[in-house]
Amino acid sequence: MSTPERERSLAEAIRRLSPYLEGVRWRWVAGLASAMLAGLVALAIPQVIQRLVNSVLHPGGSVADIWTAVWIMTGLGLAEGLLIFGRRFFILPPAAGVENRARTALFTRLQRLPVSFHDAWPSGQLLSRSVGDLSLLRRWIAFGTVMFVVSIVTITVGLVLLFNTSWVLGLIYLAGAVPIMWRSFAFRNDFRAASRLSQDQAGDLATTVEESVHGIRVLKAFGRGGEALEGFRGQADTLRGTEVRKATVLSQFIALIVALPETVIGLSLAAGIYLVATGDLTVGALAAFFATTAVLAGPVESVGQLMGMSLSAKTAIDRHLDVMDTAVDIAGPDGGRHPGAPAAVGGGLAFESVAFRFPDAAADAEPILRDVSLRLEPGETMALVGLTGTGKSTLVQLVPRLYDATAGRVLVDGVDVRDYELLELRRKVSIAFEDATLFSDSIRNNVLLGAPAEVLADPEAARELLETALDTAQAQFAHAMPEGVDTQIGEEGLSLSGGQRQRIALARSIAAQPEILVLDDPLSALDVRTEELVTQRLRRVLTGTTTLIVAHRPSTVALADRVAVLAQGRILDVGTHAELLGRSPAYRVIISSFEEDQSIESVMDSGVITGMLPVQSMDQEETP
Ligand SMILES: Nc1ncnc2c1ncn2[C@@H]1O[C@H](COP(=O)(O)OP(=O)(O)OP(=O)(O)O)[C@@H](O)[C@H]1O
């Protein structure tokens, strides 16, 4: 995994969090004040114990003094409980708000980031950053930050009280604290490195789980479950190793900060008894000393864990900001970059000397596309053919700016696509892929996903659009499903057949009512008849829609007005099917690579093109 990493200073990390801290600050301060007061109240109790013990042992001490001390202690105990409740009351809800805002910001960023970002970042990394890291951030804000500050203050005030009780005993206690502080410094670096590594490895593991769940059918069909498990085990073992290393670093530190104070208490006890015996210390003061060390034990033990938590939280913030700081290089119009964009010239799609290279390609790699120039007149249907891997999918993805051309221009309505607002461009251009992705939602919502807002606002118009789109895409099978178009389809539409998914995805593209329709082999899973019917209806419904369609079948080619031949990233020729057949050897090779029983002549002869066949497809009866 090689996602970009940058370590920021703590000040920068906190500054960058500030947009998420809206409405949190005063509540955090109130929570901190509550927790701080609770800590100070806890430290006051030993002082009362000192008075209580001394008044019991003092010859002139009265029972009233004892009762007073008891009531004060009870009051302090109640106050401490209320203050601890106050800390939670003030901080927990806003901390959950911070987590929510950060998660929403991350999701928004993921939506805006270009496809090239998603090509490079494993999905498990993004999952662990949006779930695990942000929940750690919430716990750190709600608990870690406050308790870290409170622990430091409690330890400092406690030390002052210990010295005040007896400087000898105070010195003994401090002698134990110095090695802890020294060790804390080394611990900080060791733990931070282990923490980052384990969070990254957890992200990689999440990717593996996600991939095997996603590809469970392939794994089962090929009997590769064992190998998948082996791979998973390897990664899980590596993560376990890192977690154990992390826990070892932490536990060594904790062992030190627990064992050392305990030893110190033993020494203090011996010294304290000697001081009481010599009359330099009262019994009450000795009791107060040990009661104070008991109060300090919690903060001293937890300060290491809180420091570890703070470092993990800092790593989580860095990991969050790594995504947030990735540049959105496909954005809205950049006035300075493309001066003199021509005004719209009445529709159409053009590629002008377009070249493209993937961002992660080796520096000396050949570009995927070179000097591609093509012009589709408004309303024209052009088929794009070429052998596999020649760059057809890459070329069509430049139209809605899923990627940006690295040289040349793509023009929609005569305007450079980079001069459009992204939303406007994507309203004009609709794309359907071979690999149809659907969402776990109703068929209706999947189809109307990109429909114009004004149509969606009118239920009758939306219903008509849905029907037209389903009819055009030959997806009437939706009506035969248990709840018709309101049937919920499973995750990614996997409860549907491949052909059904493709037709729903095509219906979605149609329902978007685009000016330019880009179809990247979206009918490959359909039988020949259904594909022909779909293509034929498409032409009827989308008259006036400029269509660029990646074709792998004679039936699609036959319906196009013209055909462009792409070979090794270049346009070799453009013409009608008959023209190309006559003059282009490359075209003949490509056409002959199409399945023999789907020859273009047989499709022409079948009469489907001229609308002679009954409108009944072979897989129309399919039910999921
Ligand atoms: N995200 C990517 N990063 C790097 N290289 C890629 C990426 N996607 C595709 N390629 C490469 O770009 C080349 C063209 O791929 P493309 O999918 O455009 O071909 P195609 O003509 O559509 O192929 P097919 O007909 O098989 O769908 C291939 O060599 C492919 O390996």
The ligand as a MOL file (V3000), in Angstrom:
LIG
                    3D

  0  0  0     0  0            999 V3000
M  V30 BEGIN CTAB
M  V30 COUNTS 31 33 0 0 0
M  V30 BEGIN ATOM
M  V30 1 N -6.8400 2.8680 -14.0160 0
M  V30 2 C -5.8690 2.4770 -14.8570 0
M  V30 3 N -4.5800 2.7160 -14.5520 0
M  V30 4 C -3.6060 2.3400 -15.4080 0
M  V30 5 N -3.8250 1.7380 -16.6030 0
M  V30 6 C -5.0950 1.4850 -16.9630 0
M  V30 7 C -6.1790 1.8360 -16.1110 0
M  V30 8 N -7.3220 1.4650 -16.7280 0
M  V30 9 C -6.9620 0.9010 -17.9190 0
M  V30 10 N -5.6260 0.9230 -18.0480 0
M  V30 11 C -4.8740 0.4360 -19.2220 0
M  V30 12 O -5.2370 1.2310 -20.3360 0
M  V30 13 C -5.2960 0.4440 -21.5040 0
M  V30 14 C -6.6070 0.7110 -22.2400 0
M  V30 15 O -7.6560 0.2300 -21.4120 0
M  V30 16 P -9.1710 0.3930 -21.8660 0
M  V30 17 O -10.0130 -0.1770 -20.7770 0
M  V30 18 O -9.4230 1.8010 -22.2510 0
M  V30 19 O -9.2180 -0.5270 -23.1660 0
M  V30 20 P -10.4920 -0.9850 -24.0280 0
M  V30 21 O -10.1670 -0.7020 -25.4360 0
M  V30 22 O -11.7420 -0.3720 -23.5000 0
M  V30 23 O -10.4840 -2.5320 -23.7440 0
M  V30 24 P -11.7260 -3.5650 -23.7370 0
M  V30 25 O -12.2770 -3.6170 -25.1180 0
M  V30 26 O -11.1010 -4.8400 -23.3480 0
M  V30 27 O -12.7210 -3.0580 -22.7350 0
M  V30 28 C -5.1160 -0.9920 -21.0890 0
M  V30 29 O -3.7810 -1.3610 -21.4200 0
M  V30 30 C -5.2860 -0.9760 -19.6000 0
M  V30 31 O -4.4220 -1.8910 -18.9880 0
M  V30 END ATOM
M  V30 BEGIN BOND
M  V30 1 1 1 2
M  V30 2 1 2 3
M  V30 3 2 2 7
M  V30 4 2 3 4
M  V30 5 1 4 5
M  V30 6 2 5 6
M  V30 7 1 6 7
M  V30 8 1 6 10
M  V30 9 1 7 8
M  V30 10 2 8 9
M  V30 11 1 9 10
M  V30 12 1 10 11
M  V30 13 1 11 12
M  V30 14 1 11 30
M  V30 15 1 12 13
M  V30 16 1 13 14
M  V30 17 1 13 28
M  V30 18 1 14 15
M  V30 19 1 15 16
M  V30 20 2 16 17
M  V30 21 1 16 18
M  V30 22 1 16 19
M  V30 23 1 19 20
M  V30 24 2 20 21
M  V30 25 1 20 22
M  V30 26 1 20 23
M  V30 27 1 23 24
M  V30 28 2 24 25
M  V30 29 1 24 26
M  V30 30 1 24 27
M  V30 31 1 28 29
M  V30 32 1 28 30
M  V30 33 1 30 31
M  V30 END BOND
M  V30 END CTAB
M  END
